[in-house]
Amino acid sequence: MTDVNRSNYLTALAIIGLVIVSVFAIMKPAMMVRGPENPNQKTITVNGTGTVQTAPDEALLNLAVNTQDATADQAAKDNAKTMSQVIQAILGLSSLNPAITKDNITTTDYSLTPVYSQANNCNTTSSPQLPITCTTTTQQLVGYAVHNAIQVTVSDMTSIGRVLDAATQNGANEIDGITFTFSDATYAGLQKQALQKAIQDASNQAQTMATALGVQITGVESVTPSYPYQPTMNAQVSPASSGTPIQTGTLQVSVNVQVVYEISA
């Protein structure tokens, strides 16, 4: 290989090497190196709590229709007819604000099960000296039972009793209680209020501690909120012929925060 060719060959290798290095430099993700925390920084940690209490604006009514017949087909047909009457009666309620729509009614359970009669074959005797003995219990199929349950979401809290009465008057024969809660929008707003109160509570505690210790609060190192589950309240009711009175009561929304404050002498 001549000197000229060797020079061109080495130059080409150098160019290829620079291209490869450049490609890897572009592909390699950027890395941020954070310096160590100040070991001399002093802090105080406090836990604040904020609570907001108000009446619920949503109720979940759990209703059911139970039917029984000699055949499964007839039991299912009877149940479907009755449940349709219940739903139409609820949807037809006037002056509800807002009105109940099909989107507010959800099927939560449906079952069709055989029903058996049980009997013990026992020998009876008038003599007190002879014990009464029974043979094995016998079962006989007597029919089929259908259970159809729905959940109705009611936002007009003054009309809960009317909804229950309309359901039972049209064939609902099981009420599995009411769950009071908040709508999503209301709950989000209450959470914000509770969070503000929790932070203010933490700030007040920190200031009291700093004053007692003779130090100054210079900043906030971290804030960690904790949101409990959305509150609910269950109630059992028995519809009355003269109208079912319902008292909603109040629910609490609470938020906890842990705040770490930086302090200096």
N, C-alpha and C positions, 0 to 999 in steps of 0.2 A: 504494500500500500504506500503510495507516494505521500510526501509531507502535506501536500495540498488536500488530498482526499482524507488523510487522517485528521487534519484540522477541521474540515467540514463535518466529519463524522462526530468529533467531540463537540462541536458547536450544536449539532442536531440533538445529541444526548442532553446537553445542558438545557436546551429549549424545552425538550420533553419533560425533563425533571422539574422545571419551573412551572409548567402547565399542571403537572400532577400535584405539586405542592399547593398551587392556587386553588385547584378543585377541592382538595381536602380542607383548605382553610375556609372555603365558602360553605361546605357541607357541615362542618363542625359547629354545633350549637353554641351560642354565646353563654358564658358562665359568669355569674355575678358572685363575687366573694365578699361576704359580709364580715366586717371586723368583729372581734369579740365584744360582748356586752360589757358595759362599764361595771367592773366588780365593786366599785365604791358607791354606786348609786343605791340610796336607801329608799325603801318603799313601804307603804302600808296597804293592806288589802281589806276591803269591806264588802259586805253582801247587802244589797238593797232589795226591797220588795215593794211592788206597786200593785194595788188592787182597785178594780172598778166594779161596782155592783149596780145592776139594773135588771129590769124585767126582760124575760126572753121574748123574742119576736118570731119564733117558729115552734110549731108543735108537730110531733110525729105520732099519728094515731095508728095503732096496730089492731086491725079488725079481721074477723074470720067468719066464714060460713061453713058449718058442719052439716052434712046430710048423710042419711043411711037408707039403703034399700036392699031388696032381696038380690038384685043383680048389679054388677058393677056398672053396666051401661046406664041403667036408670039412675043410680046414685050419682054418677057423673053429670047426667043431663039435669037432674034436679038441682045439683049444686051450681052448675053453670047458669041456669035460669035465675036462681036466687041471687047469685053474685052480680049478675048483670043488672038486676033490679036495684041492688045496693049501690053500685057504681053510678047508675043513671040518676038515682035520687040525690047522691052527693054532688054530682055535676050540675044538677038542676037547681041547686039552692041559689036563691036570688039574694041580692043586696050584700053579698060577701065582697070585701075589699082588701086584697085582690080576690077575684073569683078562683075557685079550684078548677084546674084543667086536667086533662088526661096525663100530662107530664108530671102532675103532682101525685099520681096514684101508681104504686109499684107492687107487683106480686112478689111476696117474700117467701111463700111456702105453698106447696101443693102436694097432696099425697092421697093415694087410694089404697086402702088396706082391707083385708078380709076380717070379718067379725065372727067370732066363735062363741057358742054357749058352752059352759062347763057345768058338769053335774057329777057329784060323788054318789056312787052306788053303795049305800050303807044298809046293813041289816038292823032293823029296829026290833026291840023286844020289850015286853012289859015287865020282865023280871030284872030287878036291880042287880042280881048276882051275875048275870050274863053281860059281858062287855059288848059295846057296839063296835062292829068292825066295818071298814069301808074298803071297797075294791078300788082299782085304779080309776082316776078321773077320766071321764070320756069327754071328747070335744066334738061339736057338731057345727058345721058352717051354717050361719043363719043369715048372712048378708055381707054387704060391703059398705065401708064408711069413706067418705071423701072430705078432706080438710083443705080449704082454700083460704089463704091469708093474704091480706094486702096491707100496705102502709100508705097512709094518706098524709101528705105534708100540708099543713094549714098555716097560713101567714096572718089571717085575720083572727087574732087571739080572742076577740069577743064572741066569735061564732063557733068555738070548739064544741060547746054543748049542742048546738043545732046540728052540727055534722054527726055527732054521735047518735042523736035522736033519730035523724033521717036514716042512718045506717041500720039501727036496730028495728025501726018500724018497717023496714023493707026486707028484713030477713037475716041480717047479721046476728048471729047468736053467740059470738065470742068476742070480747074486747080484752086484748092483752096489754092494757095500760097505755099511758101517754108518756112520751119523752119530750121534755121542754129543752130547747136549745137556742142557738143564735144562727141567723143566716150568715153566709160567708162574708158578705160585705160588712155587716154589723160586727162580726167577730174581729175582722181585721182592724176596724176603727177602734174597738175597745182594747185590742192588744197594744196599739200605738199609745193610747192614753195610759195604760198600765205601765208600759215601758218608760214613758216620761216620768211617771211617779217613782218608779224603781230607781232610775238614775238620780233623781232629786233626793231620794232617801239615802242613797249611797253617798252622794255629795255632802249631805248634812252630817252623816256619821263621820265621814273623813275629816270634815272641818272641825267637828267637836274633838276628835282624837288628836288632830294636829295642834289645836289650841292647848289641850291638856298636856301634850308632850313638849310644847314650846318650839314647834318646827313649822315650816312653811310648805304648803303644797305648791309644787312647781310644774306639774304636768300629769298627764294620764299615760300610763304604760300600756294598759290593756283593759278591754271591757268584754265580758263574756255573759251574754244573756241566756236565760233558760225559760223556755215556753212550755208550760204544762199542757196536757190535752184539753181540747175544747170542753168546757163544762156542760153537763147535762143534768137533768133532774127527772126522775121517773115518778109517775103517779098512777095509782090504781083507781078506777072509777066503776060505778054501777049506774047505768042510765036510769033515770026516774021518769015516770009517765008524765009528770008535769014539767019536764025540762031538766036537763042536767047542768047544774052549776059547776063551773070550773074556775079555780083560783090558780093563777100562774105562779105567783110568788116572784122571787128574784134569784138571779144567778151571779156568781162572782168570776171575774177574769183576773188572774194573777200572773205577774211576770217577775222573775228573779234575775238579778244581775250581780256579777262579781267584778268589781273594779279595783285595779291596782294603780295607786297614785304614787307619783314620784315626789319625794320630800327632800328638803335641805334644812340645815340648822339655821 
